[in-house]
Amino acid sequence: MPTIQKLLSENRTASRDDQLYAAALALFKAIEAGQEPAESRDMLAKALHEVAVGGHANAWIDYGRCLWNGWGVPEDREAALAAYKRAADLGSDYAAYLAAYNLYWTFGRYDEAHAYASRALLTAGDPDGAVRYLLGIMAYHGRGRSKDVAESRRLHLEASQRGNADAYFELFVYAMNGIGDRSKAAFYLKEAGQRDQPRACANLGALYATGQLPGIDKDLTEAVRWYKRAADLGVARAAAALGVMALRGEGMARDPETAEAFLKRAEVSGFDVDEYLQANRLERPSRMSPSEQR
């Protein structure tokens, strides 16, 4: 903290701004690690803004995150978006992608989103395929551009070649709906799952539980493994499915206590556990008598 305060008192130079940015990043890491109080975010935001106005693209991105999350400044997502745009104007292709992503998913301003995504694609190699994936979503839904399913699939294929998990999952969905080669559906899903795409992991759990897709044979142990992976990634339905499997003793030992733990985990995430159990003709473990639990 004293280092930042001292640097803020000095006249602006390129060297001073570089030092101030490095000190701000160090402070952020210390806050995240619990080594500095959350109140230090005020100084973090002040330092990042000072560097940003000096023409530092990455500082605009990080200051935008402060604005987006209300870290040390009032939460203001329009101002955060403006910060990402400033960084894009300073040549940051990643900032152009951030602007596109948030314009699309948060603001629903599709024409702007497409313009910034196209800009990011032109100025960057798109190493992780995120820009192509976003453009593929736009092409499929006809948002910010005309609808073109073939172009959407092409963009997702290119994104998947860069290892993009979301693109692999979209290709799985497309294949299941007759867009592209259906025989590759299992391949796409497994590739997405191996990259921890949450919906892919949950789908793998369901398909290993049923064996209803060529290329994925019924295997309850594998179903449990993939459902656990999905639950750890925040998929509430996967946690509920594990609760049902623990109640039935499918893929794991029958254990009402374990079942209740999984069901509570799903419930905390807003999943309607009671309705799910009713559909599966099961009773909540916490409502069973001791003899029923054995």
N, C-alpha and C positions, 0 to 999 in steps of 0.2 A: 504493500500500500504506500509506504513513504516514497518508493521509487516512482510510482505513477504520479503522486502529488508533486514530486520534484520535477519530473519531466513536463507535466502540465504547466508549470510556471516558467518554462524555458521558451524562447522564441522558436517558431517553427523552422525546422530544417529537415531534409530528407533523412538524415541520420537520427535526429531526435524522434521523428515519426516512426521509423523502423523500431527503435528501442521501446517506444511507447506501445506499439502494437504487440511486440513480443511480451512486454510486461502485462498487457491486458489478457493475452492468451494464457499466460502463467497464472494470473489471478482467476480466470475462469476455471482452469483445471483444479486449482486449490479449493474453489467454492464447491465444485462437483465432488471432490474428495472429502469434503467436510473439514478441510483445514482452515478455511476462512468462513466467516458467517455469511448467511444469505444476503444480509444488508450491504455487503461489499459489492453487490450487483450495481448499486448506484454509481460507484466509482468505475466499475467495468464499463457501463454504458457511456459514461462521460468520456472515458479514454478512447473508446472505439469511435464515438462520434467525432472527437477531435481529430483523430487520424483520418477518418473518412472524408471530412470536409477538405482535407489536404490533398485529396485525389487518390486515395488508396482503395482499390476495388474490393479486396477481401475484407477490409474494415467495414465497408458499406454492407456487405453480406452479413457479417457478424452483428453489426448494429441493427440490421433488419431483423435478425433473430431475436435480439433483445426487445424490439418493438412488437414482434409477433407474439412473444411469450410473456410480455410484461416484466422483463428482467431489468430492474433499475430505472425503468421508464413506464409510463402508463401504456397498457396494451393498446396498440393501434395498428391493425392489420393493413389498412390502406397505406399508412406511412411506411410499414414494413415493405409492402409491395413497391412503393416508390423508391425505397432504399435498394431493393434488388434491381430495379430498372436503372438506377444511377450506376450501380456496379456493372451492369450490362453495357451501358454507354461508355464505360471506361475499359471495355474490352473483355470482360469476364464471360466466357461461354457458359460457365456453371450458373452464374447469376441469371443469364437469359433463360436457362432451363428452369431455375427456381421461380422466375416470374411466370413462365408458361405453366408450370405445374400448379401454382397457386391461383393463377387466373382461371385455369380450367376447373380444378377440383373445389376451390373455395368460393370464388367469385362468379363462376359460370359465364365469364366473358370470353366466349369461345374464339371470336375473330382475333382478339388480342393474343389469346393463348397460342393460337396457331402461328401467328406472326413471330412471337418470341421463340417458339419451339423450332420453327424453320430457321430462324436466325442462329440459334444454338447449334443446329445441325450443320450449318454452313461454316461456322467458325471453330468447330471442335470435331475430334475424331469419334466422339460418343463411345468411349471405351467400354462402358457397362451396358450400352443399349437402352438407357433410360429415355433418351430423347426419341429414338425410333419407336419405343413402346408407346409413349404418349401420343406421338403422331399416328400410330396405328389405331389407338383407341378413337382418336378424332375422325379418322377415315371411316372406321366401322359405323360410328354413330352419325356421321355427317355433321359434325360440329366444328365450325370454323372453316369448313371446306365442304365440297360435295361428298356425299356418301359413296364409298368405293370399297367393297368388301375384299376384292382381289388385291387392291393396294394395301389395305389393312393387313392382310395375311402376309404380304411381301415384307412389310415393315416389321411385323412380329418375327418373321423368320430371320431377318437381318439382326434384330435385337437379340434373339435367342443364340445366334452365332457368336454374340459377344457375351454370352453367359447370363442373360437377363432372365431371372426366375419368373417374373410376371408374364413375360412374353411366352415362355414355355407353357405356362398355365393357359393363356389365351389360345394357343395353338391346340392344346388338348380340348378345350371347349369347342373350338371351331371344328376339329376333327369329329367330335361326338355329334355335332350338328350337321355333318355332311359337307363341311367346308374344308377341302383338302383331303388328305389320305387318312381315312378312319383307322386303317391298320397301324398307324403310328401314334394313336391316342395314348396307349399305355407308355410308350417311349417318352412322349412329351410330358406326361404326368409325372413319371419317375424323375425326369430331369429337373422338373420344377420342385418336386419334393426334396431331392438331394440338395437343393439350394435353399431349403427352408421357406418355401412359399407356403404361407399358412393354409390357404384353401386347398392346395395340392396335397399337403400332408393329411388333412382331414379326409379328402376324397380317397387317398390311398388307404387310409384306415377303413373306410366304408367298403371299398372294393375288395380289399383282402378279407374282409368279414363275409363277403357274399360270393366272391369269385365270378362276378357277372361281366367282367370285361376280358376279352382275349388278351393274354399276355400277363394277366394278374390272377394267379390261381388262389383259391380259397386257402387262407392260412391265418388262423385266429391269433397266433403269436405275433405274426407280422402286423395284423390289424391293431393289436394292442400297442405295439411299438410305434406305429405311425400316428395313432390317436394320441398317444402321450406326447409325441413331438408336436402335433398340432395344438394340443392343450397348453403346452409350454409356450407356444407362440401366440396364445391368447384366444384360441377358438373355443368358445364356450360349449358349443354342441359336441365337440370332441371329448371334452371333460364329462359331459352327460353320458355320452356313449360308453365311456370307460366305467362310469357308475353302473350302467346296465350290465356290462360284461362282468363286472365284479359281483353283481347280484346273482347272475346266472352261472358264474364259474366258467366263462368262455374266454379262452386264451390266457387265463390266470386262475388262481385258486379262488373259490367262492369265499367272499369276505365282506359281510355287510358293513363293517367299519370302514374299510377301504372304499366301498361303494358310496357311503355317505360322504366321505371326504371329497370324492370326485364330484358328486352331485352338488355339494355346497360350493365348490369351486366354480361350477357352471352357473349356479344361482347368483353368486356375487357379481358375475358379468352380465346379469340381466336375463339369463335364459330361463324359460318357464319349465322348470324341472317337473312339477306336478303333472302338467299336461303331457310331457314327454313320457313319464312313467305310465300314465294312464293309457297312452297309445301303445305302449309295450306290455300292457296288462301286468304291471308290477306295482308293488307297494313300497313306499318310502321306508328305508331301513329304520329310521328313527321312530317309525310308527308301528314297527313289528314287535310282537311279544318276544321275550328271550328264547322261547322254544322255536319260534319261527326263524330266528336269526341263526340258529345252529344248523 
